[in-house]
Amino acid sequence: MGDYRLLARLGAGGMGVVYLGRSPGGRLVAVKMVREHFGRDAHYRARFRREVAAARTVTGTFTAPLLDAAPDARVPWLVMEYLPGLSVREAVEGYGPLPPDPLRLLAGALAEALVGIHRAGLAHRDLKPGNIVLSANGPRVIDFGIARPEDATEITVPGALLGTPGFMSPEQASGAAAGPAGDVFALGTVLLYAATGGEPFDAGDRAATLERVRSARADLDGITDRKLRALVAACHHREPERRLSAAELLNRLGEPAASVHGTRWLPAPLAEAIDRRVAGGEQPPEPREKVDKPFVAPLEPDALPGEATEDPPPQSPLRHRRRLLLALAAVPVAAGAAVVLVRGTGAGGDKPAEPRSGSPKSPSGSVPVPPAVPVARWTTKVLDDDTRSPDLYRAGNIVLARSEGQHDVQALDPRTGEKLWSRATSESGPEGQVTTGPHGVYLFDARAGDSTEEFVLRAVRPESGAVRWTARVPFFPWGTAATGSVLCVAVRNDLRGLDAKNGRPRWTARATGMSVNAGAGLVVAGGDGVLTAVDADSGRIRWTYEMPESPQSALIGDGVVITRDTLGTVYAVHADDGRAAWKQRIDYRGSVRQLGGGMLYVAEADGRIRALRAATGKQVWSREPGRATPGGSFGRPETLGLSGDTLWVRGQDQLVYALDAADGRVLWSYEASAGVGSAADSASGALAVAGLVLLGTTGGNVLALSPPDRSPDRSTNRPTGRTE
């Protein structure tokens, strides 16, 4: 690429691929190559030129310098410093929260980095733990993939949510422009994360997280240093004009107590780990396979097909790609990242995990789980980003996979794992979600229409990916939902019903739809403290239900509509008339995703999965799958999917457990790290199809398991907790 020899592929995101390269003089560098179909897009190429210009002007001590770039090349590329080290996220996850003294030093380094960025007239817009490297030369702020001058409105789609939900500012989470004040808010969130080890606004799913960010309510008790706690509070004012500037933050911190050059300012175990990482990263990993000419995805035609027309299914960019095997694996880079961190490899991403040996103990600690072990049938890699697990959607007998930040959706044959087709879509935000219904699959195009305030919605056939119809949606779409013959799109303060068969408008209803879901003949929107139910066929408002806090996306079924607010209260209302049925408080970090068979399943932050009677809210059973040993907790549990009488969950030990949905008995377990990547409302981390259980696993894979037969009598394996 230019004068740089590419040695190995380090990682990829939705916008491009990053390679380890060597300059003519022998310097190791990170080379970011933009995907060709983005490079041909005039709007994105303008954005990339602006990215290069922005990166050239930032030369602070705690930022990574741009070394070279070719924004006008056929395939645009840029070169930045190669930084082996640990990200703040890796450091906190592996070695725990930072003590007060290193935390203050980190705060000063990050504030100084932002001063340099803002002085150049720029804003980073995605400051998060994964974009901060702890290197041998001190902390470095990386990834200017979405950084651009403040006045770059001509290349910013109004309302587009650029960034990471848990580390956005309130104005950014609301779809407004994010400037230097937004970076200051994100800095406060990063410091809270580094001090506590938890994301302060994480509420279990994307919509709930964004709502908590908009409210700007974070618990600061985890920061024991009173001065630093006051500083974070000053960063976290809801109103941007009330926040301190980065320069004011730096002045308040005062003279640093020690130098952050090197690693001695960090706790000894963490410093040693960084030194080992740096020593291992001084030499490039030797690929077992030469870097071939990168496969470049063909650009889709610019012309929009007319109504009720079909175009041929696009070829999958992954179908022909050769997977590069490295002696040392590297951290995959986020969508815009240009600086890469090298790390050791964990579990292989290209092969299904081996079944765990032995029989795990029951969460109750008394009766062992029956030794039922599923059999892995196939695995298919669908994401370039090895740090994510794909979201799964079922459309008839086809399975779709994608993840937030991924530029395309992949369609798989569930019986074999064969990739049938792929389509480019929006990368993130509600407009990037996949919606399925009885009449097809609905995707937003990767590019807006002729106007930057217009989005292109495509209805495609699940079997082939061929387009059935297209429609233009004005303004920023908050979400879509399908039920019966209606596809509903939430835009600003309106819900718009389209005919699912041809895309023609059917009705418009006045309702705020920050979140939207559909089912049982209803379209339910939540926003501004009101839950609104609309008749799916006519668009008539059936009822409204007011709440003290803004509602999140609703679950519909079993005669009730269930939602939760930003503070963790779960509300159930009768679907027919909107009367209150019951409400119950859970930890705001818990999640409510699965409703079916007369039960609501709640994943609590304390590690328990609880089943509540949907009609009354009374607890039926409670279980703690994969109870973590002291100091061995890897994260909160999560419900991954529900099919008939089986509930799949991810335990605290990150293993997948199949539970009997009726009483919580463990049916089987499997060693696979699965999840719901972007927590889209209609997405699952596990699906039952074609007699198999499909899991979206970390490493960007879809794994198919053949579940074991159930034993005829497991009545002794009782769930824990109080029952009805």
N, C-alpha and C positions, 0 to 999 in steps of 0.2 A: 504494500500500500504506500504509494509514493516511494520514498527512499528507505522505508522501514520494512524489515523482514518480519513477517508474522511467524511466531514460534508455536503458539498454542492458543486455543480459544479459552478465554477465562470465564466468560459468562455472557448473558444476553438479557434483554428486556424487550418490551413491546416496540420500542423505537429503533433499536439497533443491537449490534453484537460487539463485544469488546474482546480484543486479542492482546496477548502478551507479545510485544515486539522488541526488536533491537535496532537501534539507530546505526548509521554507517560507522560511527565511532565506537560502538559497542555498548552504549547505554541502554538499559532495559526501560521500556516505556509501556504505557497502556494506550492502545489504538482503538478508538471507537469508530465503527463503521455504521452509518445510517442505512436502514433497509431501503432498497431501491425504490419501492413504491411510495415511500414517504419522500424520498429525494426528488421524485418527479412531481410531487404536489407543490404548487407554487407557494401556498400558505405555509407549509411546513419548511420549505427551503428558506423562506424569509425568516422564519423562527430560528432555524439553524444558524443562519448568518448572524442573527442577533445574539445567539448563544455564544458564538465564537468571539464576536466583538466584546461581549460582556466579560468573557473569561480572560481576554487579553488585558483588560483594565484592572483586574483584581490581582494585586501583588503583595498582599499582606503576609505576615509571618505565619499565620495559622490557616492559610488556604493553599490549595494545590495549584501550581502554575500550569498554564497552557503552554505547550512547547511548540506546537506546529498545527496547522489546519489547512484543509482544502474545501471550503464551503461550496465552491463552484464546480467541483469534480462531478463526474457522472454519478458516482456513488460518494456522497460527501463523507468526510472523515475528519477526525481531529486526534491529536496526540497530547496526552497529559502525563504528569509524573507518575511513575509506578511506585505505589506505597504498600509494601508488606507491613502488616500490623494487625491489630484487633479493632473492630468497630466498638463503639460504646455499648451497643446492644450485645455483641458477643461477650464483652468484658463483664457486663452486669449479669447476663444469663449464666456465664460460666464461673464467675468469682464473687458474685453478690454485689449489693449496693456499695457505692463509694463512701468512705468516711468523710466527716466534715472538712478536714483540711484539703485533701485532694479535690473534693467537690468545689471548694472555693477557687482553687487554682484552675480547674476546668472552666468554671463560670467566667473567670477573667479572660482565658484564652478564647472562648467562644464569643464573648462580648467584643474583644479586639478584632476577631475575624469579621464580625458583622459591621463594626465601624468601617473597616476597609471596603467591604462590599457596598455599604450604603453611601460611603463617600464618593464612590464611583457612579452613583446614581442608579444603583441596581437593587434588586431584592432577590433573596435566594428562593423563597416560597416553598421549600420542602426541607427545612431543617428538622432532622430527626436523628435518633441514636444510630441508625444504620448509615447515616451520611457524615459521621464524625469518626475519624480514624485516630486511634492512639498508636502513634508510630514511635520510632527511635528518636525522632526529632521533635516530639511533642504532639499535641492534638492538632489535627488538620480537618477543616471543613471541606468536604468534597461534594461532587455531583451538582454541577450548575446546569443540568439538563433542562430545567424549567426556569432558570434565572434569566431575567431580561430587564431592560430599562423600564422605569416606571411608566413611561409614556407610550409603551408598545401596545396600544389598544388595537391597532389594526391587525395584529396577529393573535389576539386573545379572544376566543369565542366568549361572548358575554354569558356569564353564569356558569361557565365550565369549572368543575371542581378539580383543580390541579393540585396535587399534593397527597399526603397521607392523612386519613381522617383523624386519628388520635392525636396528631401533632399539628393540626390546622389552627388558625385563629378563628374567633367567632364570625368575623366578616367573611373570611374565606369559606367557612363551612356553610354560609348562607348564600354563596354564589357570587359575592361581590369581589372586587379587585383586592388583591393581597399585596401590600407594600412592606416597607421596612418595619412598620409597627406590628405587622403579622409575624415577621421574623422574631421580634422581641417576645411576643406571646409564645411562640414555639420554643424559644430559648428557655423560658420559664418551665414549660412542659418537659423539656429534655432534662433539666436539672432535677425536677421532681422524680422523673423516671430513674435517673442515676442515683438519687438518694434513697428510693424506696424499692426499686426493682419491679415496679408495676406501672402500667400506663394509667395516668390519673383520670383520663376521660373514657377509658375503655368500658363499654357497657354491654359487650357480648355480641352486638351486630352493628353493621355500618350505620344504619339509620339512627339507632339509639346513641351511638358514639357521637355522631354529628350533632345530635340534639344536646347532648351534654356539653360539647364544645361551645355551642351557641349560647348556652346558659353561663358558661365560664365559671362553673362551680367545681373547684378541686379541693381536696383535703390536703392541707399543707403540714399536717402534724408529723409527717414522715421526715421533715427536715428539722433536725435538732438544733442547728445553728440559728439563733434568733435573727441575726443580721441578714443571713442568707434567706431565711424564710420571708422576711419583710421585702427583700429584693424580688423574690419570686412573686409575691403578692402584687408588687408594683408592675411586674410584667403581665399579670393576669387580669388586669382591668378589662371589663367587657368592651368599653368604648376605646377605640384605638387612640384617640387624642389624649386620653388620661395616662397612657403608658409612658414609661421613661424611654428615651432614645437609647441606642446601644452605647453611645458616648457617655450619657449620664449614668448608665449602669456601670461602665468601666470606672468612672470617677468615684462612684459610691463604694466600689469594691476596694479602692485604694491600692497601695503598693503591694504586689504579691509577696507572700512570705518565703517563697522559694522559686527556683527556676523550673519551668516545665520542659526544658530541653532534656531529652533522654527519657528514662522511665523511672528514675529514683523517687520521683514525687508521688508515685502510685504505691499501693500496698504491695509487699514483696511477692506474693504468689502471682499477682497480675503482672507485675513488672517482669518477672521471670518468663511468664508465658509469652509476653510480647517480644522479649529478647529472643526466645526460641523461634517464634514465628518469623521475626526479621532475619535471623540467621538462616532459616530454611528458605526464605524468599530471596536471598541474595543471588541464588542461581536459579535460572528458569527451569520449570519442570520439563523433562524430556518427553515429548509425545511419542507414543508407540506407533503413531500414524502421522505422516506428513500432513500439514495443513493444505488441503486441496483448495481449488478456487471456490470461494464460498457460494453456496446456492443462493440465488436471488429470486425472490418470489415475483411472479409476473404481475404487472399492474392490471387491475380490473378496468374495463372500458369506462370512460367518463360518462357516456350516455346512459340516461336512466331508462330502463325498459318501461313501456306503457302498462296500463292496467291489464291484468289477466294475461300477461305475456310470460314467457319462460326464457331463461338464458342457460347455457350449458353450465354444469357444476364446475367451480374452480378447482384447480389442482391443489392439493395440500402441500405447503412448503416443507412440511416435515417428512412427507412421504419419501423424498429422495435424499434427504440430508444424511450424511455420514456422521455418526457420533464420534467425536474425538476423545480418545482415551488418554488420560494423563497419569503419570506416575504420582503426581500430587494433584489433588483436586483444588479448585479455587472457589472463592465465594462468588456466586453469580451476581451480576450487577443489576441494579434497579433500572427502571425504564430509561432514565436519562443519564445514568452514571457513566463517568469517564475515568474514574480512578478505581482500581481493583485491589482487593485484599486477598491474599492467599491463605488458605487454611487446609488442615488435614482432612482427609475424607472420612466420613462416617459410614453408615449403612449404604450399600450400593443402590443407585437409583434405577438401574436398568434391569434388575432382577427382583422378583418378588421376595419379601423377607421370609426367612425360614420360620416354620412354626416354633413357638417358644417350647423349650424342653420342660418336661415335668408338668404337674398339675398345679396351677396357682390356687392359693387358699381363697376361700370365700371372703368377701369384704367383712362379713360378720366375725371372721376369725374362728369359726367353730367347725363348719362342715366344708370339705374340699369341693371345688367345682368339678363336675364330671369331666373326664379327660377327652372332651370332644374337640377335635382339631379339624378345621376346614382345609381344603386342598387348593393350592394356587393353580389356576388354569392358564392365565396369560397376564402379561403386563405390557402396557403401551405408554410411551412417553409422549405427552401432549403439550408440555410447557417448556420454554427455554429456561425459565427462571427456576433453578433447583431449590430455592428456599420456599416455594409456595406449593400448596396442594390445590389441584383444580376443583372448581365447583362442577357438579354433575346435574344434568337436566334430562328428563325422559320425554321423548316425543314419539309416541307409538312404540315401535320396537327398535328405535334408534336412541343412542345415548349421546348427548352433547357435553363437551367439556370446555371450560374456559376459566380464566381467573382475572381478577382485577389487574389492570396493567398489561394484560396480554392482548395483542392486536388482532387475534383471530379466534374463531370458535371452531372446534374440531368435532366432527361427527364420526362415531365409532359403531361398528357392528358388535353388539354385546356378546355374541357367541364366540367370536374369534379375536376381537380387539383390532380388527383391520380398520384403518382410517378410510372413510368413504368420501369425505369432502371437507373442505375448510372454507371459511369466509372471513374477510377482514371486517372488523367491527370497531366501534368506539372502544377506547382502552379502559376508561374508568368513569366513575360517576354513575348515577342512575341511568343515564342514557346508554351506558355500556352493558346493561344487563341483557340476559337472554330471557325471553318470555315464550312459553309453550302453551298451546291450546289445542282443542279438537280439530281446528282447521289449519294448523301449521305452526311454524316457528317464526318469531318476530325479532328482528335485529335492527339496531341503528347502524347506519353506514359509518365507516371510519372517518369520512369527511362530511362537513356540513354541505348544504346546498349552495346555490349561487349567492345567497345572503348569509352572513355569519350568524344571523338570528334565525336560521332555518335548518332543520335537521331532516334527514332522509330516513324513513322507516321502510324496511323491506320485509315482506312476508315470503318465506321460502319453504319449499317442500322438505320435510325431514329426511326422506329417503335419498334425495339426490342433491339437495342444496340449490335447486333451480328456483329462480324468483317467480312468485305467483303474481304479486303486485307491489307497487311502491306508493308511498304517500309522503307528503311534505308536512312536517310538524313545526309550527311556528314557536319561537321562543325556546327556552331551556326546558326540556322534558324531565320532570322529577322521577317518573317511573311509569311502567306499563303493567297491565294485568289483563288476563283473558278469562272469560267464562262464557259458556254457550257459544253463541254466534257473534259475540261482541268483544272487541279489543278496546280497552280503555287506556287513554294516555293522560297523565296529569301534567298540566302546564300552568305555571303561575297560580292563579286563583280559579282555574277552571278544570273540570274533568271533561274529556272529549271521548265520546263513544264512536268507534269506527266499526263498520261491518267487517267481520273477520274474514269473509269470503272474498271481498273485492277492495277493501280499504276505503270505501266511500263513507263520508260523515253520516252519522245517524242522529246524534244528539249532543248537546252541551249542557252541563250542569255547573252551577256556581258553587264551588266548594274548594277549600284549600287542600291541596294534595301533596304535602311534603313526603308522604308515604301513601302507597295505594296497593290494595290487594283485591281479589275478586273470587267469588265462589257462591254456590247455592243461589244463583240469580241476583246476587248483590255485588256492587262495587263499593268498597269501603275505603275512604280517604281519611288521613289523620294529619292535623296541623293546626297551629294557633289555638291549642287548648280545646279543640272540638273534633269529635269523631263523627263523620258524615256517611250515611248509607244511602246509596242511589240504586234505584231499580235498573238492572243491567239492560233490560229490553227497551224501556221508555226514557230513561234518563231522569225520571221523577225522583225527587228527594223523598226517601221513605221516612227517615228520622235523623235526628242529631243528638249527640250525647256530649255534654260539656264536662271537662276535666280540669283540675287545678293546674296540672302541668301538661305539656304537649304530648299527645299519644304517639306511639311508634307504630310500625306496620302491624296490621291486625291479622289474626288467624280466624278463619271462618269455617264453621262446621258443627255438627252435632247440635244444631239449633241455637248456637251462641256465636257471638263475635268477641274475641278476646284480644286485648292489647295491653301494653304496659307503658308507663311514663318514664321520664328520664331519671326519676329518683328510685325506681324499682317497684312501684305499686302496680300489681296486675289487676285489671278490670275485666269483668265479664258482663256482657249485656245480651238481652234476648234478641235474636236475629230478626224476629218478625216485627217488633215495635220499638226496640232500643231501650226498654226498661232495664234498670240495673238488676243483675242477677247476684253478683258477689264481687268482692275485691279482697286482695291479699297482698301483704308486703313481702318482697324478697330483697336480697342484696342487689343493689343496682348493677353489680358486676356480673350477676347471673344472666341467663338467657332463657327465652321462651320461644321455641321454634316449632315444636311438633304437637299437633292436635289431631286426634282420630280415635275411633272406637270408643267414644264417650269419655276419653281421658285427655288431659293436658299434661305434657311432660316438661318439667322445669329443671334446668341444670344450675345448681346453686354454686356460689363462689367457694363454699366450704368443702366442696368435693362430692356432694350428694346429687343424685338424680332422684327427683320426686315425681310421683304420678298423682295428679289431682283429678277428682271427678269433675268433668267439664260443666255439668249442670249446677253443681253446688260449691265447688272449690275445696271439698273435703279431701284430705290425703288418703290415698288408697295404699300406696307403698312408698318406701324410701330405700335407696341402696347407694353404697359408696363403691363403685367399681374401680378397681386398680388403686386401692388406697396406697398413698405414698408412704414410704418409710421415713423416719425423722431425717430431715435435710434432703430428702430425695424427691420432693414434689417438683414436677416439671411443668405444671400448669393446671388451669381449671378444667374440669370435665366439660364435655359438650355432647349434645345429642346430634347425631350425624344424619339420621333418617328413620322413617317409620314405614313399615310395609306389613299390612295385615296384623298378625299377632307378634311381630318381632320389632324391637326397638334397638337400633345400633347406637352405641355411644363410644366416645373416646374417654378413657379413664385418666386419672391424674398421672398414671405411669405411661401415658401416651399410647397404650395398646387399645385395640378395638375390641369391644365386648358386644355380644349379641344377648339381649335380655328378652325374657318373655314379657311382652307388653302388659299382660294382665296382672302379673304379680311380681315382676322384677327379678325372677330367677335368671342366673347366668346360664345361657345355653352353650356358648362357646366363646373362645377368645383367640386373638391372632396378633402376632407381633408386627404391627404396621402403624406408622405415624400418619393418621388420617385427619382431615379437618375440612371445614367449609371456609375456603380461602377468603373470599370477599364478603361472606355472610349475606349474600343476596337473598331477598325474601323467598324466591321460588327455587333456590338452589339447595342441593343436598350434598353431603359428603359421602353418602352411601345410598345405593339404589338396588332394589331387587328386580332383575329382568332376565328372561331366558333361563330361569332356573339357577342363576348365579347371583352373588352379591358383589357389586362393583364398588370399589373404594377409590376416592381421590386421595392420593398419598403424597407426603412431602417428597420432593424430588421431581415434582411435575408429572407424576405417573397416574394412570388409571390401572388398578389391580383388580382382577376378577378371581373370586373365591367360590369354590363349590362347597356350600355349607354342609356340615354333617347332619345325619339323621338325628332327630331328637330321641332321647332315651324315653321309654314308656313311663318311668316313674322317677321323678326328681322331687318328690314332695318334701323331702327332708331339707332341701336347700332353700330355706325360707329367707325372705328379704328382711332387712333390719328396719327398725323404726316402728312407729305406731301405725296400725292399720284401722280401717273402719270397723 
